[in-house]
Amino acid sequence: MSNPHLINRYHVPAPRYTSYPTVPYWDKQGFEEERWIAAVQSAFKHSNATDGISLYIHLPFCESLCTYCGCNTRITRNHGVELPYIQALLKEWAMYQQIFTDKPVIRELHLGGGTPTFFTPQNLKMLIEGILAPAKVHPEAEFSFEAHPGNTTEAHLRTLYDLGFKRLSLGIQDFDPKVQLVINRIQSVGEVAQVTDLARLTGYTSVNYDLIYGLPLQDAEGLASTINAVLELIPDRIAFYSYAHVPWVKPGQRRYTEKDLPDAAEKQKLYELGRDMLKQGGYHEIGMDHFTLELDPLYAAEQDGSLHRNFMGYTHQYSELMIGLGVSSISDSWTAFAQNVKNVEEYLELVTAGRLPLFKGHILTAEDLVIRKHILNLMCKGKTSWAQPQEQHSAFTEGLARMKILAEDGLVVMDGQQLEVTVTGKRFLRNICMALDARLWANLPQTQLFSMAG
């Protein structure tokens, strides 16, 4: 049940912790391309021989702007942009081939956006064949892509399936017509059902739906109707995200105002409604924001403690090195992060000139690595411990002191050298991780950087 005290206290701006340190707190001054290349080479040696590497490819183009969206996108109906962009992606990948010390073994490959299905099936085939040509595919590899129900054709599904893709994610958000209108994301239950059925007939083994609570004009009746429709279609996974209202970053969100959004208490009720309906429908809550059926690998990973989280979200497979290709993509070598430029023209110009299109990054310190591990444990396992010297740091101890008020509120249990998130605390996981965020507390923002927790 809703607790007004907790909702009011913890309804504050908070990172989503797809990384630590979070992007606004990267030490950009200490980042150099040479150090990034050295970090990639080190991680490649460790990761490629055993786990393989992960690859994220950002395809930013969309034909229309979804006003709720916080992703890096380029709105255009000009499909002439496809081929030059693909050529640049393959050139960037070729640069990483020069950095790697051996043929890369791809364990995970994900196409994100933007709208990957903006690209024609033929062009996607060209891209993926170019990516795989100088690489090996891990025997347990998982290839996945994000798809718009309105433009995903049977040819898209068949082409990508034949290239090794077995998972897709459909962005639904909400089926309520009034919500769809204000967020400019129009799609029917029938369109989603058609793509889902086609995917399963083609042979896809996992279909994910993205839903969002806290959208403008969203109410309990509309959300309940959406989830009932979703339960009828039985997706394998459901991501049930909190809407991130960041109009200072995404001006498209100024199509509506804060008055159109549910307040903190209403948003909490929407979350509880959705969560309870999904659980009653046979789904298990995994980590933060995710629900799966019992046969899904994410469920097994949470049960056996192998669940992992990276910039692509939750995964049941871990690889030390993740390379991001394309505009705004983020790469992770565990000891360093790097992000590509966010502007398409600048990206094309840099790659054409034979330069890695990096514009910022971060080399993790010993303190960062300790705190990163604990935050990752909380996000994936709901608990962490620090019995060993390598799990301890003075900055982490300071975080534990900040955690005491959360323990008093019943969000965590602290016992000796162990911390565990309670059932109540799972709803406030971002706030719990924030207590350990040494870089945030050392440089408290003067303006709002993050969306509201919850």
Contacts in CASP RR format, 6 or more apart in sequence:
PFRMAT RR
TARGET T0000
AUTHOR 0000-0000-0000
METHOD contacts of the structure
MODEL  1
MSNPHLINRYHVPAPRYTSYPTVPYWDKQGFEEERWIAAVQSAFKHSNAT
DGISLYIHLPFCESLCTYCGCNTRITRNHGVELPYIQALLKEWAMYQQIF
TDKPVIRELHLGGGTPTFFTPQNLKMLIEGILAPAKVHPEAEFSFEAHPG
NTTEAHLRTLYDLGFKRLSLGIQDFDPKVQLVINRIQSVGEVAQVTDLAR
LTGYTSVNYDLIYGLPLQDAEGLASTINAVLELIPDRIAFYSYAHVPWVK
PGQRRYTEKDLPDAAEKQKLYELGRDMLKQGGYHEIGMDHFTLELDPLYA
AEQDGSLHRNFMGYTHQYSELMIGLGVSSISDSWTAFAQNVKNVEEYLEL
VTAGRLPLFKGHILTAEDLVIRKHILNLMCKGKTSWAQPQEQHSAFTEGL
ARMKILAEDGLVVMDGQQLEVTVTGKRFLRNICMALDARLWANLPQTQLF
SMAG
1 272 0 8 1.000
2 265 0 8 1.000
2 268 0 8 1.000
2 269 0 8 1.000
2 272 0 8 1.000
3 424 0 8 1.000
4 265 0 8 1.000
5 409 0 8 1.000
6 409 0 8 1.000
6 411 0 8 1.000
6 424 0 8 1.000
6 428 0 8 1.000
7 264 0 8 1.000
7 265 0 8 1.000
7 268 0 8 1.000
8 264 0 8 1.000
9 409 0 8 1.000
10 428 0 8 1.000
10 431 0 8 1.000
10 453 0 8 1.000
10 454 0 8 1.000
11 264 0 8 1.000
11 452 0 8 1.000
11 453 0 8 1.000
11 454 0 8 1.000
12 431 0 8 1.000
12 452 0 8 1.000
12 453 0 8 1.000
13 445 0 8 1.000
13 448 0 8 1.000
13 449 0 8 1.000
13 450 0 8 1.000
13 451 0 8 1.000
13 452 0 8 1.000
13 453 0 8 1.000
14 430 0 8 1.000
14 431 0 8 1.000
14 433 0 8 1.000
14 434 0 8 1.000
14 450 0 8 1.000
14 451 0 8 1.000
14 452 0 8 1.000
14 453 0 8 1.000
15 22 0 8 1.000
15 430 0 8 1.000
15 433 0 8 1.000
15 434 0 8 1.000
15 437 0 8 1.000
15 440 0 8 1.000
15 450 0 8 1.000
16 244 0 8 1.000
16 430 0 8 1.000
16 450 0 8 1.000
16 451 0 8 1.000
17 309 0 8 1.000
17 375 0 8 1.000
17 379 0 8 1.000
17 430 0 8 1.000
17 433 0 8 1.000
18 309 0 8 1.000
18 310 0 8 1.000
18 311 0 8 1.000
18 313 0 8 1.000
19 310 0 8 1.000
19 311 0 8 1.000
19 330 0 8 1.000
19 332 0 8 1.000
19 337 0 8 1.000
19 372 0 8 1.000
20 368 0 8 1.000
20 371 0 8 1.000
20 372 0 8 1.000
20 375 0 8 1.000
20 376 0 8 1.000
20 433 0 8 1.000
20 437 0 8 1.000
21 27 0 8 1.000
21 362 0 8 1.000
21 364 0 8 1.000
21 368 0 8 1.000
21 372 0 8 1.000
21 437 0 8 1.000
21 439 0 8 1.000
22 437 0 8 1.000
22 439 0 8 1.000
22 440 0 8 1.000
22 450 0 8 1.000
23 330 0 8 1.000
23 337 0 8 1.000
23 339 0 8 1.000
24 445 0 8 1.000
24 449 0 8 1.000
24 450 0 8 1.000
25 439 0 8 1.000
25 440 0 8 1.000
25 443 0 8 1.000
26 337 0 8 1.000
26 360 0 8 1.000
26 361 0 8 1.000
26 362 0 8 1.000
27 362 0 8 1.000
27 363 0 8 1.000
28 360 0 8 1.000
28 361 0 8 1.000
28 362 0 8 1.000
30 363 0 8 1.000
31 336 0 8 1.000
31 338 0 8 1.000
31 360 0 8 1.000
31 361 0 8 1.000
31 362 0 8 1.000
31 363 0 8 1.000
33 356 0 8 1.000
33 358 0 8 1.000
35 336 0 8 1.000
35 363 0 8 1.000
36 333 0 8 1.000
36 336 0 8 1.000
36 338 0 8 1.000
36 356 0 8 1.000
36 358 0 8 1.000
36 361 0 8 1.000
37 99 0 8 1.000
39 333 0 8 1.000
39 335 0 8 1.000
39 336 0 8 1.000
39 363 0 8 1.000
40 96 0 8 1.000
40 99 0 8 1.000
40 100 0 8 1.000
40 321 0 8 1.000
40 323 0 8 1.000
40 331 0 8 1.000
40 333 0 8 1.000
40 336 0 8 1.000
41 99 0 8 1.000
41 100 0 8 1.000
41 101 0 8 1.000
42 333 0 8 1.000
42 335 0 8 1.000
43 320 0 8 1.000
43 321 0 8 1.000
43 333 0 8 1.000
43 334 0 8 1.000
43 335 0 8 1.000
44 53 0 8 1.000
44 99 0 8 1.000
44 100 0 8 1.000
44 101 0 8 1.000
44 102 0 8 1.000
44 104 0 8 1.000
44 321 0 8 1.000
45 101 0 8 1.000
46 320 0 8 1.000
46 321 0 8 1.000
47 53 0 8 1.000
47 319 0 8 1.000
47 320 0 8 1.000
47 321 0 8 1.000
48 100 0 8 1.000
48 102 0 8 1.000
48 104 0 8 1.000
48 105 0 8 1.000
48 321 0 8 1.000
51 107 0 8 1.000
51 138 0 8 1.000
51 317 0 8 1.000
51 318 0 8 1.000
51 319 0 8 1.000
51 320 0 8 1.000
52 104 0 8 1.000
52 105 0 8 1.000
52 106 0 8 1.000
52 107 0 8 1.000
52 138 0 8 1.000
52 319 0 8 1.000
52 321 0 8 1.000
53 104 0 8 1.000
53 105 0 8 1.000
53 106 0 8 1.000
53 107 0 8 1.000
53 108 0 8 1.000
53 319 0 8 1.000
53 320 0 8 1.000
53 321 0 8 1.000
53 322 0 8 1.000
53 323 0 8 1.000
54 106 0 8 1.000
54 107 0 8 1.000
54 108 0 8 1.000
54 109 0 8 1.000
54 110 0 8 1.000
54 310 0 8 1.000
54 312 0 8 1.000
54 315 0 8 1.000
54 317 0 8 1.000
54 319 0 8 1.000
54 321 0 8 1.000
54 322 0 8 1.000
54 323 0 8 1.000
55 106 0 8 1.000
55 108 0 8 1.000
55 109 0 8 1.000
55 110 0 8 1.000
55 131 0 8 1.000
55 322 0 8 1.000
55 323 0 8 1.000
55 324 0 8 1.000
55 325 0 8 1.000
56 110 0 8 1.000
56 112 0 8 1.000
56 311 0 8 1.000
56 312 0 8 1.000
56 322 0 8 1.000
56 323 0 8 1.000
56 324 0 8 1.000
56 325 0 8 1.000
56 329 0 8 1.000
56 330 0 8 1.000
57 89 0 8 1.000
57 109 0 8 1.000
57 110 0 8 1.000
57 111 0 8 1.000
57 112 0 8 1.000
57 127 0 8 1.000
57 131 0 8 1.000
57 324 0 8 1.000
57 325 0 8 1.000
57 326 0 8 1.000
57 329 0 8 1.000
58 72 0 8 1.000
58 112 0 8 1.000
58 113 0 8 1.000
58 114 0 8 1.000
58 324 0 8 1.000
58 325 0 8 1.000
58 326 0 8 1.000
58 327 0 8 1.000
58 328 0 8 1.000
58 329 0 8 1.000
58 340 0 8 1.000
59 85 0 8 1.000
59 111 0 8 1.000
59 112 0 8 1.000
59 113 0 8 1.000
59 114 0 8 1.000
59 115 0 8 1.000
59 116 0 8 1.000
59 118 0 8 1.000
59 119 0 8 1.000
60 71 0 8 1.000
60 72 0 8 1.000
60 73 0 8 1.000
60 74 0 8 1.000
60 113 0 8 1.000
60 114 0 8 1.000
60 326 0 8 1.000
60 327 0 8 1.000
60 328 0 8 1.000
60 344 0 8 1.000
61 73 0 8 1.000
61 74 0 8 1.000
61 75 0 8 1.000
61 76 0 8 1.000
61 81 0 8 1.000
61 82 0 8 1.000
61 85 0 8 1.000
61 114 0 8 1.000
61 115 0 8 1.000
61 118 0 8 1.000
61 119 0 8 1.000
62 73 0 8 1.000
62 74 0 8 1.000
62 75 0 8 1.000
62 76 0 8 1.000
62 113 0 8 1.000
62 114 0 8 1.000
62 115 0 8 1.000
62 118 0 8 1.000
62 148 0 8 1.000
63 75 0 8 1.000
63 76 0 8 1.000
63 77 0 8 1.000
63 115 0 8 1.000
63 118 0 8 1.000
63 151 0 8 1.000
64 75 0 8 1.000
64 184 0 8 1.000
65 73 0 8 1.000
65 75 0 8 1.000
65 184 0 8 1.000
65 252 0 8 1.000
66 173 0 8 1.000
66 183 0 8 1.000
66 184 0 8 1.000
66 185 0 8 1.000
67 182 0 8 1.000
67 183 0 8 1.000
67 184 0 8 1.000
67 252 0 8 1.000
67 253 0 8 1.000
67 255 0 8 1.000
67 256 0 8 1.000
68 173 0 8 1.000
68 183 0 8 1.000
68 185 0 8 1.000
68 212 0 8 1.000
68 215 0 8 1.000
68 216 0 8 1.000
68 243 0 8 1.000
68 253 0 8 1.000
69 250 0 8 1.000
70 244 0 8 1.000
70 246 0 8 1.000
70 249 0 8 1.000
70 250 0 8 1.000
70 253 0 8 1.000
71 113 0 8 1.000
71 114 0 8 1.000
72 113 0 8 1.000
72 114 0 8 1.000
72 327 0 8 1.000
72 328 0 8 1.000
72 342 0 8 1.000
73 113 0 8 1.000
73 114 0 8 1.000
74 81 0 8 1.000
74 114 0 8 1.000
74 327 0 8 1.000
74 344 0 8 1.000
79 118 0 8 1.000
79 120 0 8 1.000
81 344 0 8 1.000
82 118 0 8 1.000
82 119 0 8 1.000
82 120 0 8 1.000
82 123 0 8 1.000
83 123 0 8 1.000
84 348 0 8 1.000
85 344 0 8 1.000
85 348 0 8 1.000
86 119 0 8 1.000
86 123 0 8 1.000
86 126 0 8 1.000
86 127 0 8 1.000
88 326 0 8 1.000
88 347 0 8 1.000
88 348 0 8 1.000
88 351 0 8 1.000
88 352 0 8 1.000
89 127 0 8 1.000
89 131 0 8 1.000
89 325 0 8 1.000
89 326 0 8 1.000
90 127 0 8 1.000
90 130 0 8 1.000
90 131 0 8 1.000
91 351 0 8 1.000
91 352 0 8 1.000
91 354 0 8 1.000
92 325 0 8 1.000
92 326 0 8 1.000
92 351 0 8 1.000
92 356 0 8 1.000
92 357 0 8 1.000
93 130 0 8 1.000
93 131 0 8 1.000
93 134 0 8 1.000
93 325 0 8 1.000
94 134 0 8 1.000
95 351 0 8 1.000
95 354 0 8 1.000
95 356 0 8 1.000
96 104 0 8 1.000
96 323 0 8 1.000
97 104 0 8 1.000
97 134 0 8 1.000
103 134 0 8 1.000
103 135 0 8 1.000
103 136 0 8 1.000
104 134 0 8 1.000
104 135 0 8 1.000
104 136 0 8 1.000
105 135 0 8 1.000
105 136 0 8 1.000
105 137 0 8 1.000
105 138 0 8 1.000
106 131 0 8 1.000
106 132 0 8 1.000
106 135 0 8 1.000
106 136 0 8 1.000
106 137 0 8 1.000
106 138 0 8 1.000
106 141 0 8 1.000
107 138 0 8 1.000
107 140 0 8 1.000
107 141 0 8 1.000
107 142 0 8 1.000
107 317 0 8 1.000
107 319 0 8 1.000
108 141 0 8 1.000
108 142 0 8 1.000
108 143 0 8 1.000
108 144 0 8 1.000
108 312 0 8 1.000
108 315 0 8 1.000
108 317 0 8 1.000
108 319 0 8 1.000
108 322 0 8 1.000
109 128 0 8 1.000
109 131 0 8 1.000
109 141 0 8 1.000
109 142 0 8 1.000
109 143 0 8 1.000
109 144 0 8 1.000
110 143 0 8 1.000
110 144 0 8 1.000
110 145 0 8 1.000
110 146 0 8 1.000
110 312 0 8 1.000
111 124 0 8 1.000
111 144 0 8 1.000
111 145 0 8 1.000
111 146 0 8 1.000
112 145 0 8 1.000
112 146 0 8 1.000
113 146 0 8 1.000
114 146 0 8 1.000
115 146 0 8 1.000
115 147 0 8 1.000
115 148 0 8 1.000
115 151 0 8 1.000
116 124 0 8 1.000
116 145 0 8 1.000
116 146 0 8 1.000
116 147 0 8 1.000
117 145 0 8 1.000
117 147 0 8 1.000
117 148 0 8 1.000
117 151 0 8 1.000
117 152 0 8 1.000
117 153 0 8 1.000
117 156 0 8 1.000
118 148 0 8 1.000
118 151 0 8 1.000
119 127 0 8 1.000
121 153 0 8 1.000
121 155 0 8 1.000
121 156 0 8 1.000
121 158 0 8 1.000
121 159 0 8 1.000
121 160 0 8 1.000
122 159 0 8 1.000
124 156 0 8 1.000
124 159 0 8 1.000
124 160 0 8 1.000
125 159 0 8 1.000
125 163 0 8 1.000
128 160 0 8 1.000
128 163 0 8 1.000
129 163 0 8 1.000
132 163 0 8 1.000
137 164 0 8 1.000
140 317 0 8 1.000
141 164 0 8 1.000
142 166 0 8 1.000
142 167 0 8 1.000
142 315 0 8 1.000
142 317 0 8 1.000
143 160 0 8 1.000
143 163 0 8 1.000
143 164 0 8 1.000
143 165 0 8 1.000
143 166 0 8 1.000
143 167 0 8 1.000
144 165 0 8 1.000
144 166 0 8 1.000
144 167 0 8 1.000
144 168 0 8 1.000
144 169 0 8 1.000
144 206 0 8 1.000
145 160 0 8 1.000
145 165 0 8 1.000
145 167 0 8 1.000
145 168 0 8 1.000
145 169 0 8 1.000
146 168 0 8 1.000
146 169 0 8 1.000
146 171 0 8 1.000
147 156 0 8 1.000
147 168 0 8 1.000
147 169 0 8 1.000
147 170 0 8 1.000
147 171 0 8 1.000
147 195 0 8 1.000
148 170 0 8 1.000
148 171 0 8 1.000
148 187 0 8 1.000
149 170 0 8 1.000
149 171 0 8 1.000
149 172 0 8 1.000
149 187 0 8 1.000
149 191 0 8 1.000
149 192 0 8 1.000
149 194 0 8 1.000
149 195 0 8 1.000
150 187 0 8 1.000
150 191 0 8 1.000
150 195 0 8 1.000
152 168 0 8 1.000
152 170 0 8 1.000
152 195 0 8 1.000
154 198 0 8 1.000
154 202 0 8 1.000
157 168 0 8 1.000
157 195 0 8 1.000
157 198 0 8 1.000
157 199 0 8 1.000
157 202 0 8 1.000
157 204 0 8 1.000
158 202 0 8 1.000
160 168 0 8 1.000
161 202 0 8 1.000
161 203 0 8 1.000
161 204 0 8 1.000
165 204 0 8 1.000
166 203 0 8 1.000
166 204 0 8 1.000
166 205 0 8 1.000
166 206 0 8 1.000
167 204 0 8 1.000
167 205 0 8 1.000
167 206 0 8 1.000
167 207 0 8 1.000
167 208 0 8 1.000
168 199 0 8 1.000
168 204 0 8 1.000
168 206 0 8 1.000
168 207 0 8 1.000
168 208 0 8 1.000
169 207 0 8 1.000
169 208 0 8 1.000
169 209 0 8 1.000
169 210 0 8 1.000
169 237 0 8 1.000
169 239 0 8 1.000
170 192 0 8 1.000
170 195 0 8 1.000
170 196 0 8 1.000
170 207 0 8 1.000
170 208 0 8 1.000
170 209 0 8 1.000
170 210 0 8 1.000
170 235 0 8 1.000
171 209 0 8 1.000
171 210 0 8 1.000
172 187 0 8 1.000
172 192 0 8 1.000
172 209 0 8 1.000
172 210 0 8 1.000
172 211 0 8 1.000
172 226 0 8 1.000
172 230 0 8 1.000
173 179 0 8 1.000
173 180 0 8 1.000
173 183 0 8 1.000
173 185 0 8 1.000
173 210 0 8 1.000
173 211 0 8 1.000
173 212 0 8 1.000
173 215 0 8 1.000
174 180 0 8 1.000
174 183 0 8 1.000
174 211 0 8 1.000
174 212 0 8 1.000
174 215 0 8 1.000
174 218 0 8 1.000
174 222 0 8 1.000
174 223 0 8 1.000
174 226 0 8 1.000
175 188 0 8 1.000
175 189 0 8 1.000
175 222 0 8 1.000
175 225 0 8 1.000
175 226 0 8 1.000
175 229 0 8 1.000
176 217 0 8 1.000
176 218 0 8 1.000
176 219 0 8 1.000
176 222 0 8 1.000
176 223 0 8 1.000
176 225 0 8 1.000
176 226 0 8 1.000
178 217 0 8 1.000
179 215 0 8 1.000
179 216 0 8 1.000
179 217 0 8 1.000
179 218 0 8 1.000
179 222 0 8 1.000
180 186 0 8 1.000
180 187 0 8 1.000
182 215 0 8 1.000
182 216 0 8 1.000
182 217 0 8 1.000
182 255 0 8 1.000
182 256 0 8 1.000
182 260 0 8 1.000
183 215 0 8 1.000
183 216 0 8 1.000
184 255 0 8 1.000
189 229 0 8 1.000
189 233 0 8 1.000
192 209 0 8 1.000
192 233 0 8 1.000
193 233 0 8 1.000
196 207 0 8 1.000
196 233 0 8 1.000
196 235 0 8 1.000
199 207 0 8 1.000
200 207 0 8 1.000
205 236 0 8 1.000
206 236 0 8 1.000
206 237 0 8 1.000
206 296 0 8 1.000
207 235 0 8 1.000
207 236 0 8 1.000
207 237 0 8 1.000
208 235 0 8 1.000
208 236 0 8 1.000
208 237 0 8 1.000
208 238 0 8 1.000
208 239 0 8 1.000
209 230 0 8 1.000
209 233 0 8 1.000
209 235 0 8 1.000
209 237 0 8 1.000
209 238 0 8 1.000
209 239 0 8 1.000
210 238 0 8 1.000
210 239 0 8 1.000
210 241 0 8 1.000
211 226 0 8 1.000
211 227 0 8 1.000
211 230 0 8 1.000
211 238 0 8 1.000
211 239 0 8 1.000
211 240 0 8 1.000
211 241 0 8 1.000
212 240 0 8 1.000
212 241 0 8 1.000
212 242 0 8 1.000
212 243 0 8 1.000
213 223 0 8 1.000
213 240 0 8 1.000
213 241 0 8 1.000
213 242 0 8 1.000
213 243 0 8 1.000
213 267 0 8 1.000
213 270 0 8 1.000
213 271 0 8 1.000
213 274 0 8 1.000
214 242 0 8 1.000
214 243 0 8 1.000
214 261 0 8 1.000
214 262 0 8 1.000
214 267 0 8 1.000
214 270 0 8 1.000
215 243 0 8 1.000
215 261 0 8 1.000
216 256 0 8 1.000
216 260 0 8 1.000
216 261 0 8 1.000
217 256 0 8 1.000
217 260 0 8 1.000
218 262 0 8 1.000
218 270 0 8 1.000
219 262 0 8 1.000
220 269 0 8 1.000
220 270 0 8 1.000
220 273 0 8 1.000
223 270 0 8 1.000
223 273 0 8 1.000
223 274 0 8 1.000
224 273 0 8 1.000
224 274 0 8 1.000
224 277 0 8 1.000
227 273 0 8 1.000
227 274 0 8 1.000
227 277 0 8 1.000
227 278 0 8 1.000
228 277 0 8 1.000
230 238 0 8 1.000
231 277 0 8 1.000
231 278 0 8 1.000
231 281 0 8 1.000
234 293 0 8 1.000
236 292 0 8 1.000
236 293 0 8 1.000
236 295 0 8 1.000
236 296 0 8 1.000
237 290 0 8 1.000
237 291 0 8 1.000
237 292 0 8 1.000
237 293 0 8 1.000
237 296 0 8 1.000
237 298 0 8 1.000
238 278 0 8 1.000
238 283 0 8 1.000
238 290 0 8 1.000
238 291 0 8 1.000
238 292 0 8 1.000
239 289 0 8 1.000
239 290 0 8 1.000
239 291 0 8 1.000
240 271 0 8 1.000
240 274 0 8 1.000
240 275 0 8 1.000
240 278 0 8 1.000
240 289 0 8 1.000
240 290 0 8 1.000
240 291 0 8 1.000
241 289 0 8 1.000
242 267 0 8 1.000
242 271 0 8 1.000
242 289 0 8 1.000
242 451 0 8 1.000
242 452 0 8 1.000
242 453 0 8 1.000
242 454 0 8 1.000
243 261 0 8 1.000
243 451 0 8 1.000
244 451 0 8 1.000
245 253 0 8 1.000
245 258 0 8 1.000
245 261 0 8 1.000
245 451 0 8 1.000
245 452 0 8 1.000
246 253 0 8 1.000
246 450 0 8 1.000
246 451 0 8 1.000
247 253 0 8 1.000
247 254 0 8 1.000
248 447 0 8 1.000
248 448 0 8 1.000
261 267 0 8 1.000
262 270 0 8 1.000
264 452 0 8 1.000
264 454 0 8 1.000
267 454 0 8 1.000
268 427 0 8 1.000
268 454 0 8 1.000
271 427 0 8 1.000
271 454 0 8 1.000
275 285 0 8 1.000
275 291 0 8 1.000
278 285 0 8 1.000
278 291 0 8 1.000
279 285 0 8 1.000
279 291 0 8 1.000
282 293 0 8 1.000
282 294 0 8 1.000
283 291 0 8 1.000
283 292 0 8 1.000
283 293 0 8 1.000
284 291 0 8 1.000
284 292 0 8 1.000
284 293 0 8 1.000
284 294 0 8 1.000
284 299 0 8 1.000
284 302 0 8 1.000
285 291 0 8 1.000
285 426 0 8 1.000
286 292 0 8 1.000
286 298 0 8 1.000
286 299 0 8 1.000
286 302 0 8 1.000
286 307 0 8 1.000
286 314 0 8 1.000
287 302 0 8 1.000
287 307 0 8 1.000
287 314 0 8 1.000
287 379 0 8 1.000
287 380 0 8 1.000
287 382 0 8 1.000
287 426 0 8 1.000
287 429 0 8 1.000
288 379 0 8 1.000
288 426 0 8 1.000
288 429 0 8 1.000
288 430 0 8 1.000
290 298 0 8 1.000
290 314 0 8 1.000
292 298 0 8 1.000
292 299 0 8 1.000
293 299 0 8 1.000
297 316 0 8 1.000
298 307 0 8 1.000
298 314 0 8 1.000
298 315 0 8 1.000
298 316 0 8 1.000
300 316 0 8 1.000
301 307 0 8 1.000
301 308 0 8 1.000
301 315 0 8 1.000
301 316 0 8 1.000
302 380 0 8 1.000
302 381 0 8 1.000
305 380 0 8 1.000
305 381 0 8 1.000
306 316 0 8 1.000
306 318 0 8 1.000
307 314 0 8 1.000
307 315 0 8 1.000
307 316 0 8 1.000
307 380 0 8 1.000
307 381 0 8 1.000
308 314 0 8 1.000
308 315 0 8 1.000
308 316 0 8 1.000
308 317 0 8 1.000
308 318 0 8 1.000
308 376 0 8 1.000
308 380 0 8 1.000
309 315 0 8 1.000
309 376 0 8 1.000
309 379 0 8 1.000
309 380 0 8 1.000
310 322 0 8 1.000
310 332 0 8 1.000
311 322 0 8 1.000
311 330 0 8 1.000
311 332 0 8 1.000
312 322 0 8 1.000
314 380 0 8 1.000
320 333 0 8 1.000
320 334 0 8 1.000
321 332 0 8 1.000
321 333 0 8 1.000
321 334 0 8 1.000
322 331 0 8 1.000
322 332 0 8 1.000
322 333 0 8 1.000
323 331 0 8 1.000
324 330 0 8 1.000
324 331 0 8 1.000
324 340 0 8 1.000
325 340 0 8 1.000
326 340 0 8 1.000
326 347 0 8 1.000
326 357 0 8 1.000
327 340 0 8 1.000
327 341 0 8 1.000
327 342 0 8 1.000
327 343 0 8 1.000
327 344 0 8 1.000
327 347 0 8 1.000
327 357 0 8 1.000
328 339 0 8 1.000
328 340 0 8 1.000
328 341 0 8 1.000
328 342 0 8 1.000
329 339 0 8 1.000
329 340 0 8 1.000
330 337 0 8 1.000
330 338 0 8 1.000
330 339 0 8 1.000
330 340 0 8 1.000
331 337 0 8 1.000
331 338 0 8 1.000
331 339 0 8 1.000
334 364 0 8 1.000
335 363 0 8 1.000
335 364 0 8 1.000
335 369 0 8 1.000
336 361 0 8 1.000
336 362 0 8 1.000
336 363 0 8 1.000
336 364 0 8 1.000
337 361 0 8 1.000
337 362 0 8 1.000
337 364 0 8 1.000
338 358 0 8 1.000
338 360 0 8 1.000
338 361 0 8 1.000
339 358 0 8 1.000
339 359 0 8 1.000
339 360 0 8 1.000
339 361 0 8 1.000
340 347 0 8 1.000
340 357 0 8 1.000
340 358 0 8 1.000
340 359 0 8 1.000
341 347 0 8 1.000
341 350 0 8 1.000
341 357 0 8 1.000
341 358 0 8 1.000
341 359 0 8 1.000
342 359 0 8 1.000
346 357 0 8 1.000
347 357 0 8 1.000
350 356 0 8 1.000
350 357 0 8 1.000
351 357 0 8 1.000
362 368 0 8 1.000
364 372 0 8 1.000
366 393 0 8 1.000
367 393 0 8 1.000
367 395 0 8 1.000
367 396 0 8 1.000
367 438 0 8 1.000
368 439 0 8 1.000
370 390 0 8 1.000
370 391 0 8 1.000
370 392 0 8 1.000
370 393 0 8 1.000
370 395 0 8 1.000
370 396 0 8 1.000
371 393 0 8 1.000
371 395 0 8 1.000
371 396 0 8 1.000
371 436 0 8 1.000
371 437 0 8 1.000
371 438 0 8 1.000
373 384 0 8 1.000
373 391 0 8 1.000
374 384 0 8 1.000
374 386 0 8 1.000
374 391 0 8 1.000
374 396 0 8 1.000
374 436 0 8 1.000
375 433 0 8 1.000
375 436 0 8 1.000
375 437 0 8 1.000
377 383 0 8 1.000
377 384 0 8 1.000
378 384 0 8 1.000
378 419 0 8 1.000
378 421 0 8 1.000
378 429 0 8 1.000
378 432 0 8 1.000
378 433 0 8 1.000
378 436 0 8 1.000
379 429 0 8 1.000
379 433 0 8 1.000
382 420 0 8 1.000
382 421 0 8 1.000
382 426 0 8 1.000
382 429 0 8 1.000
383 418 0 8 1.000
383 419 0 8 1.000
383 420 0 8 1.000
383 421 0 8 1.000
384 418 0 8 1.000
384 419 0 8 1.000
385 391 0 8 1.000
385 417 0 8 1.000
385 418 0 8 1.000
385 419 0 8 1.000
386 392 0 8 1.000
386 396 0 8 1.000
386 417 0 8 1.000
386 418 0 8 1.000
387 417 0 8 1.000
395 438 0 8 1.000
396 436 0 8 1.000
396 438 0 8 1.000
398 438 0 8 1.000
398 441 0 8 1.000
399 435 0 8 1.000
399 436 0 8 1.000
399 438 0 8 1.000
399 441 0 8 1.000
400 414 0 8 1.000
400 419 0 8 1.000
400 436 0 8 1.000
402 435 0 8 1.000
402 436 0 8 1.000
402 441 0 8 1.000
403 412 0 8 1.000
403 414 0 8 1.000
403 419 0 8 1.000
403 432 0 8 1.000
403 435 0 8 1.000
403 436 0 8 1.000
404 414 0 8 1.000
406 412 0 8 1.000
406 425 0 8 1.000
406 428 0 8 1.000
406 431 0 8 1.000
406 432 0 8 1.000
406 435 0 8 1.000
407 413 0 8 1.000
407 414 0 8 1.000
410 422 0 8 1.000
410 424 0 8 1.000
410 425 0 8 1.000
411 421 0 8 1.000
411 422 0 8 1.000
411 424 0 8 1.000
411 425 0 8 1.000
411 428 0 8 1.000
411 431 0 8 1.000
411 432 0 8 1.000
412 419 0 8 1.000
412 420 0 8 1.000
412 421 0 8 1.000
412 422 0 8 1.000
412 425 0 8 1.000
412 432 0 8 1.000
413 419 0 8 1.000
413 420 0 8 1.000
413 422 0 8 1.000
421 429 0 8 1.000
421 432 0 8 1.000
425 432 0 8 1.000
427 454 0 8 1.000
428 453 0 8 1.000
428 454 0 8 1.000
430 453 0 8 1.000
430 454 0 8 1.000
431 453 0 8 1.000
434 440 0 8 1.000
434 453 0 8 1.000
END
